[in-house]
Amino acid sequence: MIHELHSADTSPEQEERYFELLRRLTPAQRVKIARAATRQMRHMAKAGIKRRLPNATEAQVREELIELLYGPEARQRLCGKR
């Protein structure tokens, strides 16, 4: 089964092999991979915020991350005024 979406830097055959390997994983293995990817994404997002706002406190970085991930309404609701 060839997937409709293809990576710009990966051949369709290699991409299909990747998806085949993913299909062979157990649900627990998939969850573990997804959790690790989420942690890494958050780490990179926080690093980007800290680079953009080098003088931000940890609370400010957290608020910026909330806005980045969930939008300004969530930030307002969870953190109060900006």
C-alpha atoms as an extended CHARMM CRD file, in Angstrom:
* protein
*
        82  EXT
         1         1  MET       CA              0.0000000000        0.0000000000        0.0000000000  PROA      1               0.0000000000
         2         2  ILE       CA              1.5800000000        3.2940000000       -1.1020000000  PROA      2               0.0000000000
         3         3  HSD       CA              0.4740000000        6.3170000000        0.9210000000  PROA      3               0.0000000000
         4         4  GLU       CA             -0.7560000000        9.5260000000       -0.6700000000  PROA      4               0.0000000000
         5         5  LEU       CA              1.5300000000       11.8200000000        1.3420000000  PROA      5               0.0000000000
         6         6  HSD       CA              5.2220000000       11.5710000000        0.5760000000  PROA      6               0.0000000000
         7         7  SER       CA              8.1810000000       13.1940000000        2.2170000000  PROA      7               0.0000000000
         8         8  ALA       CA             10.1650000000       15.4960000000       -0.0410000000  PROA      8               0.0000000000
         9         9  ASP       CA             13.4490000000       13.8270000000        0.9280000000  PROA      9               0.0000000000
        10        10  THR       CA             12.3420000000       10.1710000000        1.0880000000  PROA      10              0.0000000000
        11        11  SER       CA             11.6250000000        7.8130000000       -1.7580000000  PROA      11              0.0000000000
        12        12  PRO       CA              8.1320000000        6.3090000000       -1.8560000000  PROA      12              0.0000000000
        13        13  GLU       CA              9.6530000000        2.8410000000       -1.3630000000  PROA      13              0.0000000000
        14        14  GLN       CA             11.5470000000        3.8790000000        1.7590000000  PROA      14              0.0000000000
        15        15  GLU       CA              8.5020000000        5.6700000000        3.1020000000  PROA      15              0.0000000000
        16        16  GLU       CA              6.3880000000        2.5410000000        2.5720000000  PROA      16              0.0000000000
        17        17  ARG       CA              9.0150000000        0.4790000000        4.4220000000  PROA      17              0.0000000000
        18        18  TYR       CA              8.8520000000        2.9510000000        7.3110000000  PROA      18              0.0000000000
        19        19  PHE       CA              5.0580000000        2.6840000000        7.5070000000  PROA      19              0.0000000000
        20        20  GLU       CA              5.2830000000       -1.1010000000        7.3630000000  PROA      20              0.0000000000
        21        21  LEU       CA              7.6350000000       -1.0610000000       10.3540000000  PROA      21              0.0000000000
        22        22  LEU       CA              5.2170000000        1.2190000000       12.2120000000  PROA      22              0.0000000000
        23        23  ARG       CA              2.3310000000       -1.1490000000       11.5040000000  PROA      23              0.0000000000
        24        24  ARG       CA              4.2960000000       -3.9920000000       13.1010000000  PROA      24              0.0000000000
        25        25  LEU       CA              4.6940000000       -2.1430000000       16.4040000000  PROA      25              0.0000000000
        26        26  THR       CA              2.5070000000       -2.9880000000       19.3390000000  PROA      26              0.0000000000
        27        27  PRO       CA              0.1520000000       -0.2760000000       20.6310000000  PROA      27              0.0000000000
        28        28  ALA       CA              2.4050000000        0.1780000000       23.6660000000  PROA      28              0.0000000000
        29        29  GLN       CA              5.4340000000        0.7030000000       21.4220000000  PROA      29              0.0000000000
        30        30  ARG       CA              3.5180000000        3.2720000000       19.3620000000  PROA      30              0.0000000000
        31        31  VAL       CA              2.5070000000        5.1580000000       22.4930000000  PROA      31              0.0000000000
        32        32  LYS       CA              6.1020000000        5.1320000000       23.7300000000  PROA      32              0.0000000000
        33        33  ILE       CA              7.3290000000        6.5780000000       20.4140000000  PROA      33              0.0000000000
        34        34  ALA       CA              4.5750000000        9.2010000000       20.3550000000  PROA      34              0.0000000000
        35        35  ARG       CA              5.3250000000       10.2840000000       23.9330000000  PROA      35              0.0000000000
        36        36  ALA       CA              9.0400000000       10.5990000000       23.1660000000  PROA      36              0.0000000000
        37        37  ALA       CA              8.2800000000       12.6490000000       20.0450000000  PROA      37              0.0000000000
        38        38  THR       CA              5.9690000000       14.9140000000       22.0460000000  PROA      38              0.0000000000
        39        39  ARG       CA              8.6190000000       15.4770000000       24.7220000000  PROA      39              0.0000000000
        40        40  GLN       CA             11.2080000000       16.2840000000       22.0570000000  PROA      40              0.0000000000
        41        41  MET       CA              8.8470000000       18.6820000000       20.2580000000  PROA      41              0.0000000000
        42        42  ARG       CA              8.1120000000       20.5230000000       23.5170000000  PROA      42              0.0000000000
        43        43  HSD       CA             11.8190000000       20.7140000000       24.3070000000  PROA      43              0.0000000000
        44        44  MET       CA             12.5540000000       22.2030000000       20.8730000000  PROA      44              0.0000000000
        45        45  ALA       CA              9.6160000000       24.6230000000       21.1460000000  PROA      45              0.0000000000
        46        46  LYS       CA             10.8360000000       25.8540000000       24.5490000000  PROA      46              0.0000000000
        47        47  ALA       CA             14.3580000000       26.2570000000       23.1840000000  PROA      47              0.0000000000
        48        48  GLY       CA             12.9750000000       28.3590000000       20.3320000000  PROA      48              0.0000000000
        49        49  ILE       CA             11.0160000000       30.5310000000       22.7530000000  PROA      49              0.0000000000
        50        50  LYS       CA             14.0970000000       31.0230000000       24.9400000000  PROA      50              0.0000000000
        51        51  ARG       CA             16.1470000000       31.9640000000       21.8810000000  PROA      51              0.0000000000
        52        52  ARG       CA             13.5060000000       34.4780000000       20.7810000000  PROA      52              0.0000000000
        53        53  LEU       CA             13.0170000000       35.8280000000       24.3220000000  PROA      53              0.0000000000
        54        54  PRO       CA             16.3750000000       35.3940000000       26.0890000000  PROA      54              0.0000000000
        55        55  ASN       CA             15.3150000000       37.3800000000       29.1720000000  PROA      55              0.0000000000
        56        56  ALA       CA             12.0130000000       35.5300000000       29.6900000000  PROA      56              0.0000000000
        57        57  THR       CA             11.3440000000       33.9030000000       33.0390000000  PROA      57              0.0000000000
        58        58  GLU       CA             10.3490000000       30.2480000000       33.1950000000  PROA      58              0.0000000000
        59        59  ALA       CA              6.7600000000       31.3790000000       33.7980000000  PROA      59              0.0000000000
        60        60  GLN       CA              6.8590000000       33.5210000000       30.6600000000  PROA      60              0.0000000000
        61        61  VAL       CA              8.3450000000       30.6620000000       28.6450000000  PROA      61              0.0000000000
        62        62  ARG       CA              5.5550000000       28.3950000000       29.9110000000  PROA      62              0.0000000000
        63        63  GLU       CA              2.9200000000       30.9600000000       28.9030000000  PROA      63              0.0000000000
        64        64  GLU       CA              4.4560000000       31.3500000000       25.4490000000  PROA      64              0.0000000000
        65        65  LEU       CA              4.5070000000       27.5690000000       25.0570000000  PROA      65              0.0000000000
        66        66  ILE       CA              0.8370000000       27.3430000000       26.0180000000  PROA      66              0.0000000000
        67        67  GLU       CA              0.0030000000       29.9440000000       23.3880000000  PROA      67              0.0000000000
        68        68  LEU       CA              2.1130000000       28.2220000000       20.7650000000  PROA      68              0.0000000000
        69        69  LEU       CA              0.5280000000       24.8320000000       21.4060000000  PROA      69              0.0000000000
        70        70  TYR       CA             -3.0500000000       25.7540000000       22.2390000000  PROA      70              0.0000000000
        71        71  GLY       CA             -3.6080000000       29.3200000000       21.0440000000  PROA      71              0.0000000000
        72        72  PRO       CA             -4.0690000000       32.7490000000       22.6270000000  PROA      72              0.0000000000
        73        73  GLU       CA             -7.4920000000       31.9220000000       24.0900000000  PROA      73              0.0000000000
        74        74  ALA       CA             -6.0380000000       29.0220000000       26.0690000000  PROA      74              0.0000000000
        75        75  ARG       CA             -3.1970000000       31.2080000000       27.2750000000  PROA      75              0.0000000000
        76        76  GLN       CA             -5.6520000000       33.8710000000       28.4340000000  PROA      76              0.0000000000
        77        77  ARG       CA             -7.8640000000       31.2940000000       30.1560000000  PROA      77              0.0000000000
        78        78  LEU       CA             -4.9880000000       29.4650000000       31.8570000000  PROA      78              0.0000000000
        79        79  CYS       CA             -2.5880000000       32.3280000000       32.6020000000  PROA      79              0.0000000000
        80        80  GLY       CA             -4.7070000000       35.4520000000       32.8330000000  PROA      80              0.0000000000
        81        81  LYS       CA             -3.8160000000       38.7180000000       31.1920000000  PROA      81              0.0000000000
        82        82  ARG       CA             -0.8050000000       38.9180000000       28.9480000000  PROA      82              0.0000000000
